[in-house]
Amino acid sequence: MGLRLPGGTARGRITAWDVERVAEYTVEGRGRIRFHLEPGRPQGTTVRFTHESGDDRDPGWRQRFERLLAQVAGDGTDRPPDHRR
């Protein structure tokens, strides 16, 4: 299966699927990505995104994550909490 990612398409497979709750993919060379939906808020749904990779040598991961946060904040919603500790 091909999964469209920023910068191109990657091969992978669906490793978890629960309609309206979970979509998880294992992507060749990029690890596992998971989207977990939590409905129930009066005006929307909370989405938790997890990326697990055994390769911590990727220097661009933080920059890509910051870009994602900026896109989310730019649509008029509240910015997610600061992920840094």
All heavy atoms as an XYZ file, in Angstrom:
685
protein
N       0.834     -1.159      0.000
C       0.000      0.000      0.000
C       0.888      1.234      0.000
O       1.915      1.261      0.660
C      -0.881     -0.021      1.258
C      -1.659      1.245      1.471
S      -2.522      1.258      3.043
C      -1.387      2.269      3.967
N       0.498      2.270     -0.698
C       1.221      3.526     -0.699
C       0.538      4.528      0.219
O      -0.678      4.651      0.225
N       1.317      5.211      1.008
C       0.795      6.219      1.924
C       1.422      7.553      1.542
O       2.649      7.664      1.477
C       1.152      5.848      3.358
C       0.637      6.764      4.455
C      -0.894      6.732      4.508
C       1.200      6.319      5.796
N       0.586      8.552      1.262
C       1.108      9.867      0.899
C       1.594     10.585      2.152
O       0.855     10.737      3.112
C       0.056     10.700      0.197
C      -0.124     10.282     -1.236
C      -0.936     11.273     -1.976
N      -2.337     11.090     -1.591
C      -3.321     11.825     -2.017
N      -3.096     12.821     -2.839
N      -4.549     11.596     -1.634
N       2.844     10.990      2.113
C       3.474     11.713      3.202
C       4.104     12.972      2.641
O       4.336     13.061      1.442
C       4.557     10.845      3.869
C       4.096      9.540      4.481
C       5.291      8.695      4.881
C       3.216      9.808      5.683
N       4.388     13.961      3.503
C       5.097     15.126      2.992
C       6.397     14.698      2.323
O       7.168     13.943      2.877
C       5.381     15.953      4.252
C       4.340     15.519      5.230
C       4.085     14.070      4.921
N       6.593     15.114      1.124
C       7.805     14.769      0.407
C       7.689     13.525     -0.452
O       8.666     13.095     -1.046
N       6.510     12.911     -0.531
C       6.373     11.755     -1.404
C       5.460     10.681     -0.861
O       4.662     10.906      0.040
N       5.615      9.499     -1.434
C       4.800      8.347     -1.048
C       5.697      7.287     -0.450
O       6.808      7.070     -0.918
C       4.073      7.772     -2.282
O       3.281      8.798     -2.870
C       3.178      6.617     -1.916
N       5.221      6.629      0.607
C       5.992      5.564      1.253
C       5.167      4.285      1.259
O       3.944      4.322      1.337
C       6.348      5.961      2.680
N       5.865      3.163      1.173
C       5.186      1.869      1.250
C       4.965      1.517      2.709
O       5.792      1.798      3.569
C       6.005      0.780      0.576
C       6.089      0.977     -0.938
C       6.704     -0.196     -1.665
N       6.281     -1.502     -1.228
C       5.147     -2.119     -1.593
N       4.299     -1.511     -2.373
N       4.872     -3.328     -1.166
N       3.841      0.890      2.983
C       3.550      0.490      4.345
C       2.320     -0.396      4.388
O       1.818     -0.843      3.364
N       1.853     -0.633      5.607
C       0.659     -1.461      5.758
C      -0.147     -0.970      6.949
O       0.387     -0.356      7.873
C       1.019     -2.928      5.921
C       1.890     -3.235      7.102
C       2.397     -4.682      7.073
N       3.431     -4.849      8.054
C       3.234     -5.306      9.278
N       2.041     -5.675      9.649
N       4.225     -5.415     10.121
N      -1.432     -1.229      6.919
C      -2.311     -0.892      8.031
C      -2.071     -1.923      9.125
O      -2.146     -3.122      8.881
C      -3.781     -0.901      7.584
C      -4.005      0.166      6.520
C      -4.710     -0.695      8.779
C      -5.362      0.088      5.842
N      -1.766     -1.462     10.333
C      -1.500     -2.385     11.437
C      -2.543     -2.299     12.546
O      -2.548     -3.130     13.443
C      -0.085     -2.138     12.017
O       0.088     -0.754     12.287
C       0.977     -2.589     11.029
N      -3.410     -1.302     12.508
C      -4.549     -1.218     13.435
C      -5.625     -0.358     12.784
O      -5.322      0.640     12.135
C      -4.128     -0.617     14.766
N      -6.867     -0.779     12.964
C      -7.970     -0.040     12.383
C      -9.210     -0.257     13.227
O      -9.622     -1.387     13.447
C      -8.230     -0.514     10.954
C      -9.277      0.292     10.247
C     -10.591     -0.022     10.107
C      -9.087      1.529      9.577
N     -11.236      0.953      9.399
C     -10.324      1.922      9.066
C      -7.983      2.359      9.376
C     -10.503      3.101      8.347
C      -8.151      3.521      8.667
C      -9.398      3.882      8.151
N      -9.779      0.811     13.730
C     -11.037      0.775     14.456
C     -11.821      1.988     13.956
O     -11.466      3.128     14.276
C     -10.794      0.855     15.968
C     -12.073      0.784     16.790
O     -13.166      0.634     16.204
O     -11.983      0.894     18.021
N     -12.832      1.737     13.167
C     -13.582      2.810     12.527
C     -13.967      3.862     13.562
O     -14.439      3.542     14.638
C     -14.832      2.250     11.818
C     -15.695      3.361     11.256
C     -14.422      1.284     10.732
N     -13.730      5.105     13.229
C     -14.030      6.279     14.038
C     -13.170      6.403     15.296
O     -13.423      7.245     16.145
C     -15.512      6.328     14.425
C     -16.423      6.438     13.232
C     -17.882      6.549     13.626
O     -18.179      6.815     14.805
O     -18.730      6.367     12.746
N     -12.123      5.565     15.459
C     -11.283      5.667     16.648
C      -9.781      5.610     16.362
O      -9.035      6.405     16.885
C     -11.628      4.558     17.655
C     -12.987      4.723     18.256
C     -13.031      3.998     19.585
N     -14.169      4.438     20.357
C     -14.163      5.435     21.224
N     -13.083      6.107     21.428
N     -15.237      5.767     21.878
N      -9.330      4.635     15.568
C      -7.887      4.420     15.397
C      -7.560      4.102     13.947
O      -8.246      3.312     13.300
C      -7.392      3.238     16.275
C      -5.936      2.918     15.985
C      -7.586      3.541     17.750
N      -6.492      4.739     13.462
C      -5.876      4.365     12.188
C      -4.378      4.320     12.457
O      -3.790      5.294     12.901
C      -6.195      5.375     11.103
N      -3.783      3.160     12.226
C      -2.347      2.996     12.483
C      -1.698      2.353     11.271
O      -2.242      1.421     10.698
C      -2.138      2.106     13.711
C      -0.680      1.888     14.045
C      -0.517      0.957     15.230
O      -0.657      1.442     16.363
O      -0.284     -0.243     15.003
N      -0.536      2.887     10.913
C       0.200      2.398      9.755
C       1.640      2.138     10.152
O       2.230      2.909     10.902
C       0.198      3.440      8.627
C      -1.177      3.926      8.263
C      -1.739      5.024      8.896
C      -1.913      3.274      7.279
C      -3.016      5.469      8.562
C      -3.179      3.711      6.943
C      -3.728      4.803      7.587
O      -4.987      5.235      7.257
N       2.202      1.061      9.640
C       3.633      0.820      9.760
C       4.219      1.133      8.391
O       3.827      0.537      7.387
C       3.930     -0.625     10.186
O       3.322     -0.848     11.460
C       5.421     -0.871     10.288
N       5.113      2.093      8.356
C       5.638      2.619      7.100
C       7.105      2.236      6.974
O       7.894      2.460      7.897
C       5.485      4.161      7.056
C       5.981      4.713      5.738
C       4.035      4.553      7.304
N       7.467      1.657      5.827
C       8.842      1.222      5.602
C       9.815      2.379      5.779
O       9.646      3.438      5.166
C       8.989      0.637      4.193
C       8.282     -0.681      4.016
C       8.394     -1.216      2.607
O       9.144     -0.639      1.777
O       7.731     -2.228      2.321
N      10.801      2.193      6.632
C      11.831      3.187      6.843
C      11.424      4.373      7.712
O      12.229      5.256      7.971
N      10.177      4.408      8.177
C       9.710      5.545      8.971
C       9.055      5.132     10.277
O       8.621      5.979     11.043
C       8.738      6.395      8.165
C       9.397      7.007      6.951
C       8.509      8.037      6.364
N       9.117      8.563      5.157
C       9.013      9.800      4.793
N       8.351     10.655      5.521
N       9.570     10.211      3.687
N       8.910      3.859     10.533
C       8.316      3.407     11.788
C       6.801      3.330     11.721
O       6.210      3.132     10.671
N       6.181      3.525     12.873
C       4.727      3.381     12.989
C       4.105      4.740     13.280
O       4.581      5.483     14.133
C       4.404      2.400     14.111
C       2.945      2.119     14.258
C       2.675      0.989     15.195
N       3.360      1.205     16.467
C       3.385      0.319     17.440
N       2.806     -0.843     17.272
N       3.999      0.580     18.563
N       3.035      5.047     12.557
C       2.290      6.276     12.820
C       0.854      5.899     13.178
O       0.288      4.962     12.624
C       2.342      7.262     11.639
C       1.816      6.623     10.355
C       3.743      7.777     11.424
C       1.734      7.592      9.195
N       0.295      6.632     14.148
C      -1.031      6.288     14.660
C      -1.850      7.560     14.871
O      -1.358      8.548     15.411
C      -0.881      5.542     15.972
C      -2.164      5.102     16.616
C      -1.828      4.397     17.950
N      -2.990      3.846     18.571
C      -3.382      2.588     18.476
N      -2.681      1.728     17.774
N      -4.464      2.177     19.090
N      -3.094      7.509     14.450
C      -4.063      8.573     14.684
C      -5.155      7.993     15.577
O      -5.793      7.007     15.219
C      -4.680      9.051     13.364
C      -3.674      9.573     12.396
C      -3.055      8.729     11.482
C      -3.324     10.913     12.401
C      -2.124      9.211     10.578
C      -2.392     11.411     11.494
C      -1.793     10.554     10.597
N      -5.325      8.577     16.750
C      -6.330      8.103     17.703
C      -7.354      9.224     17.885
O      -7.001     10.334     18.288
C      -5.666      7.771     19.046
C      -6.607      7.196     20.044
N      -6.612      5.858     20.358
C      -7.578      7.757     20.777
C      -7.544      5.641     21.260
N      -8.149      6.774     21.537
N      -8.615      8.945     17.580
C      -9.678      9.940     17.669
C     -10.448      9.767     18.973
O     -10.798      8.654     19.344
C     -10.640      9.797     16.492
C      -9.992      9.868     15.109
C     -11.033      9.588     14.033
C      -9.334     11.206     14.889
N     -10.705     10.873     19.651
C     -11.472     10.851     20.894
C     -12.675     11.775     20.752
O     -12.598     12.963     21.035
C     -10.592     11.302     22.062
C      -9.437     10.372     22.335
C      -8.516     10.888     23.427
O      -8.755     11.986     23.970
O      -7.557     10.178     23.737
N     -13.810     11.217     20.295
C     -15.008     12.040     20.160
C     -15.601     12.355     21.528
O     -15.221     11.762     22.529
C     -15.954     11.169     19.331
C     -15.490      9.783     19.552
C     -14.015      9.857     19.857
N     -16.522     13.284     21.548
C     -17.214     13.550     22.792
C     -17.163     14.994     23.227
O     -17.931     15.400     24.083
N     -16.259     15.750     22.672
C     -16.258     17.172     22.992
C     -17.466     17.799     22.302
O     -17.816     17.403     21.198
C     -14.959     17.810     22.515
C     -13.749     17.195     23.216
C     -12.500     17.832     22.792
N     -12.416     19.142     23.448
C     -11.499     20.045     23.157
N     -10.627     19.811     22.226
N     -11.470     21.192     23.784
N     -18.071     18.777     22.937
C     -19.295     19.348     22.359
C     -19.133     19.879     20.941
O     -20.048     19.801     20.147
C     -19.651     20.489     23.314
C     -18.890     20.238     24.551
C     -17.708     19.386     24.190
N     -17.953     20.396     20.619
C     -17.803     21.000     19.299
C     -16.685     20.367     18.481
O     -16.106     21.008     17.621
C     -17.537     22.493     19.450
C     -18.682     23.217     20.095
C     -18.379     24.691     20.287
O     -17.238     25.117     20.216
N     -19.418     25.449     20.539
N     -16.356     19.128     18.729
C     -15.311     18.542     17.913
C     -14.778     17.238     18.453
O     -15.352     16.626     19.339
N     -13.659     16.847     17.897
C     -12.995     15.598     18.232
C     -11.534     15.886     18.499
O     -10.911     16.674     17.800
C     -13.120     14.602     17.053
O     -14.505     14.364     16.812
C     -12.418     13.298     17.334
N     -10.973     15.229     19.498
C      -9.550     15.354     19.784
C      -8.808     14.286     18.992
O      -9.209     13.131     18.971
C      -9.280     15.152     21.289
O      -9.979     16.157     22.009
C      -7.794     15.225     21.602
N      -7.730     14.690     18.326
C      -6.901     13.756     17.565
C      -5.528     13.695     18.223
O      -4.877     14.711     18.410
C      -6.743     14.207     16.097
C      -5.839     13.230     15.335
C      -8.087     14.330     15.424
N      -5.120     12.473     18.593
C      -3.760     12.268     19.099
C      -2.964     11.598     18.000
O      -3.379     10.605     17.431
C      -3.777     11.369     20.343
C      -4.213     12.109     21.579
C      -4.005     11.275     22.815
N      -4.972     10.193     22.835
C      -4.737      8.966     23.272
N      -3.564      8.645     23.748
N      -5.670      8.058     23.257
N      -1.811     12.158     17.697
C      -0.934     11.616     16.668
C       0.323     11.092     17.342
O       0.925     11.784     18.156
C      -0.559     12.715     15.663
C       0.497     12.303     14.691
C       0.197     11.458     13.646
C       1.791     12.752     14.830
C       1.180     11.080     12.744
C       2.780     12.382     13.936
C       2.461     11.540     12.894
N       0.691      9.860     17.024
C       1.895      9.251     17.581
C       2.761      8.747     16.445
O       2.262      8.126     15.506
C       1.538      8.059     18.499
O       0.604      8.486     19.475
C       2.766      7.495     19.174
N       4.050      9.035     16.521
C       4.998      8.507     15.555
C       6.093      7.798     16.331
O       6.826      8.424     17.094
C       5.593      9.624     14.699
C       6.614      9.136     13.731
N       7.700      9.881     13.360
C       6.736      7.968     13.061
C       8.427      9.197     12.497
N       7.873      8.033     12.314
N       6.193      6.501     16.153
C       7.225      5.710     16.815
C       8.229      5.265     15.768
O       7.874      4.613     14.798
C       6.614      4.476     17.478
C       5.631      4.809     18.571
C       4.937      3.565     19.108
O       5.155      2.456     18.567
O       4.163      3.718     20.053
N       9.474      5.645     15.990
C      10.522      5.285     15.052
C      11.738      4.824     15.826
O      12.120      5.456     16.812
C      10.890      6.485     14.178
O      12.002      6.163     13.364
N      12.352      3.774     15.386
C      13.570      3.296     16.022
C      14.786      4.084     15.610
O      15.862      3.912     16.137
N      14.601      5.002     14.667
C      15.722      5.779     14.152
C      15.654      7.202     14.677
O      14.976      8.057     14.127
C      15.707      5.782     12.625
C      16.931      6.447     12.028
O      17.823      6.849     12.792
O      16.986      6.557     10.799
N      16.345      7.484     15.757
C      16.372      8.821     16.339
C      17.397      9.716     15.651
O      17.610     10.846     16.070
C      16.696      8.748     17.836
C      15.576      8.083     18.610
O      14.422      8.156     18.145
O      15.853      7.493     19.663
N      18.021      9.207     14.615
C      19.046      9.989     13.924
C      18.464     10.949     12.906
O      19.178     11.723     12.317
C      20.031      9.046     13.240
C      20.788      8.179     14.231
C      21.553      7.115     13.526
N      20.574      6.210     12.901
C      20.864      5.232     12.079
N      22.109      5.004     11.750
N      19.940      4.467     11.578
N      17.163     10.921     12.684
C      16.533     11.804     11.704
C      16.545     13.232     12.244
O      15.782     13.568     13.141
C      15.104     11.343     11.439
C      14.369     12.237     10.443
O      14.979     13.190      9.921
O      13.192     11.968     10.195
N      17.402     14.098     11.722
C      17.523     15.453     12.263
C      16.340     16.350     11.918
O      16.156     17.379     12.547
C      18.804     15.977     11.627
C      18.906     15.233     10.345
C      18.312     13.871     10.612
N      15.532     15.976     10.968
C      14.450     16.853     10.540
C      13.115     16.603     11.213
O      12.149     17.314     10.944
N      13.031     15.641     12.113
C      11.722     15.305     12.697
C      11.140     16.463     13.481
O       9.955     16.750     13.372
C      11.789     14.045     13.561
C      12.435     14.258     14.907
C      13.739     14.088     15.229
C      11.797     14.707     16.106
N      13.963     14.387     16.543
C      12.771     14.772     17.114
C      10.480     15.054     16.424
C      12.495     15.180     18.404
C      10.208     15.458     17.725
C      11.205     15.515     18.692
N      11.935     17.175     14.264
C      11.398     18.273     15.072
C      10.895     19.408     14.178
O       9.842     19.985     14.422
C      12.422     18.801     16.050
C      11.839     19.939     16.915
C      12.747     20.365     18.029
N      12.964     19.376     19.049
C      12.109     19.099     20.041
N      10.969     19.737     20.110
N      12.389     18.186     20.929
N      11.614     19.704     13.125
C      11.202     20.760     12.209
C       9.868     20.404     11.545
O       8.987     21.258     11.425
C      12.281     20.982     11.160
C      12.006     22.152     10.251
C      13.147     22.366      9.276
O      13.734     21.413      8.776
N      13.449     23.616      9.012
N       9.708     19.152     11.142
C       8.443     18.727     10.542
C       7.312     18.812     11.553
O       6.193     19.215     11.229
C       8.566     17.318      9.966
C       9.425     17.256      8.720
C       9.344     15.899      8.037
N       9.712     14.796      8.887
C      10.956     14.339      9.050
N      11.966     14.933      8.431
N      11.197     13.321      9.827
N       7.587     18.443     12.808
C       6.572     18.494     13.857
C       6.167     19.940     14.142
O       4.985     20.248     14.284
C       7.092     17.806     15.122
C       6.062     17.723     16.205
C       4.969     16.889     16.072
C       6.185     18.476     17.356
C       4.011     16.810     17.061
C       5.234     18.398     18.359
C       4.136     17.566     18.208
N       7.132     20.838     14.213
C       6.837     22.251     14.439
C       5.980     22.814     13.303
O       5.076     23.611     13.531
C       8.128     23.065     14.578
C       8.937     22.736     15.809
C       8.259     23.159     17.108
O       7.403     24.065     17.075
O       8.579     22.577     18.153
N       6.260     22.395     12.079
C       5.470     22.833     10.925
C       4.029     22.344     11.044
O       3.084     23.076     10.763
C       6.127     22.323      9.642
C       5.835     23.164      8.449
C       6.687     22.846      7.243
N       6.839     21.426      6.995
C       7.998     20.820      6.778
N       9.116     21.504      6.766
N       8.061     19.531      6.559
N       3.845     21.104     11.506
C       2.512     20.553     11.716
C       1.764     21.357     12.778
O       0.605     21.714     12.600
C       2.604     19.081     12.130
C       1.292     18.406     12.508
C       0.348     18.356     11.317
C       1.554     17.007     13.034
N       2.432     21.672     13.892
C       1.801     22.477     14.938
C       1.393     23.847     14.413
O       0.309     24.346     14.734
C       2.740     22.639     16.130
C       2.999     21.398     16.975
C       3.992     21.719     18.078
C       1.713     20.849     17.550
N       2.227     24.443     13.606
C       1.916     25.756     13.042
C       0.701     25.679     12.126
O      -0.149     26.573     12.131
C       3.125     26.307     12.287
N       0.590     24.616     11.356
C      -0.568     24.449     10.473
C      -1.842     24.284     11.287
O      -2.869     24.863     10.967
C      -0.371     23.263      9.545
C       0.635     23.500      8.464
C       0.888     22.273      7.613
O       0.490     21.164      7.962
N       1.555     22.469      6.496
N      -1.776     23.491     12.347
C      -2.946     23.286     13.192
C      -3.357     24.602     13.845
O      -4.528     24.958     13.879
C      -2.674     22.206     14.264
C      -3.773     22.177     15.300
C      -2.520     20.840     13.614
N      -2.394     25.345     14.352
C      -2.686     26.618     15.016
C      -3.214     27.652     14.026
O      -3.983     28.527     14.404
C      -1.433     27.142     15.703
N      -2.853     27.543     12.769
C      -3.247     28.523     11.772
C      -4.680     28.407     11.302
O      -5.173     29.278     10.608
N      -5.405     27.366     11.705
C      -6.771     27.204     11.203
C      -7.813     27.803     12.147
O      -8.997     27.520     12.017
C      -7.076     25.729     10.929
C      -7.171     24.901     12.191
O      -7.003     25.438     13.295
O      -7.422     23.698     12.078
N      -7.373     28.616     13.120
C      -8.312     29.270     14.008
C      -8.581     28.518     15.296
O      -9.298     28.992     16.154
N      -8.029     27.325     15.444
C      -8.217     26.570     16.679
C      -7.094     26.903     17.646
O      -6.097     27.503     17.281
C      -8.220     25.051     16.413
O      -6.953     24.681     15.876
C      -9.330     24.667     15.456
N      -7.262     26.511     18.876
C      -6.207     26.725     19.870
C      -4.991     25.893     19.514
O      -5.109     24.754     19.065
C      -6.688     26.319     21.260
C      -7.787     27.215     21.763
O      -7.880     28.374     21.330
O      -8.558     26.745     22.600
N      -3.823     26.437     19.761
C      -2.577     25.713     19.518
C      -2.464     24.582     20.535
O      -2.752     24.782     21.704
C      -1.387     26.650     19.641
C      -0.088     25.962     19.291
C       1.080     26.934     19.419
N       2.295     26.239     19.142
C       2.992     26.372     18.035
N       2.599     27.192     17.109
N       4.099     25.687     17.852
N      -2.032     23.394     20.105
C      -1.860     22.296     21.050
C      -0.837     22.676     22.121
O      -0.013     23.561     21.915
C      -1.304     21.159     20.179
C      -1.639     21.532     18.786
C      -1.696     23.034     18.752
N      -0.881     22.012     23.281
C       0.079     22.323     24.343
C       1.505     22.140     23.865
O       1.786     21.322     22.995
C      -0.248     21.298     25.441
C      -1.551     20.706     25.074
C      -1.776     20.942     23.617
N       2.414     22.907     24.445
C       3.825     22.809     24.104
C       4.312     21.405     24.412
O       4.131     20.907     25.515
C       4.620     23.838     24.922
C       6.051     23.968     24.454
O       6.507     23.132     23.666
O       6.703     24.923     24.889
N       4.915     20.737     23.431
C       5.338     19.339     23.584
C       6.703     19.222     24.256
O       7.115     18.138     24.591
C       5.363     18.657     22.213
C       6.385     19.254     21.300
N       6.146     20.428     20.628
C       7.629     18.875     20.978
C       7.226     20.728     19.912
N       8.128     19.814     20.112
N       7.400     20.331     24.418
C       8.741     20.276     25.028
C       8.638     20.265     26.532
O       7.763     20.867     27.105
C       9.578     21.470     24.577
C       9.973     21.335     23.119
C      10.558     22.606     22.640
N       9.476     23.229     21.881
C       9.469     24.472     21.489
N      10.433     25.275     21.797
N       8.474     24.950     20.796
N       9.569     19.609     27.183
C       9.577     19.543     28.650
C      10.752     20.254     29.190
O      11.759     20.384     28.685
C       9.614     18.086     29.102
C       8.349     17.393     28.696
C       8.341     15.978     29.210
N       7.126     15.368     28.725
C       7.064     14.174     28.216
N       8.111     13.421     28.144
N       5.932     13.687     27.821
